[in-house]
Amino acid sequence: MTATYRHLPLAKAEPGMVLSDELLDTHGQVLLPAGTVLTERMLARLPDHGIESLAVVDDTAPDPAQAAAERAAHLARIEVLFRRHDPANAEDSAANALRALVTEFRVGKEAA
């Protein structure tokens, strides 16, 4: 799934939006692949397949204050998860590597 996406009810989906993930029907069959640009005709046919909502790429600019709050929350959660780990302990290379990977995954390379 695309990193920035939003989940919309089908009624709010508009032509030109891009699917962030493949769209599956009620039987698990792929109706549309990720990256599909939605058309009016596609949107009209989706209810026939039991689709009520979908995930689309969110191309709106992120709010800097909200992004900073999310980053701080991720870092705080990482501190809780690794509360018994001393990052200065060079002998604990496995925990150091795991912490770096989790941090990079959650907040990006610059914080790792």
Secondary structure, DSSP 4 states (H G I P E B T S, - for coil): --SSEEEEEGGG--TT-BBSS-EE-TTS-EEE-TTPBP-HHHHHHGGGGT--EEEEE--SPPPHHHHHHHHHHHHHHHHHHTTT--TT-TT-HHHHHHHHHHHHHHH-GGG-
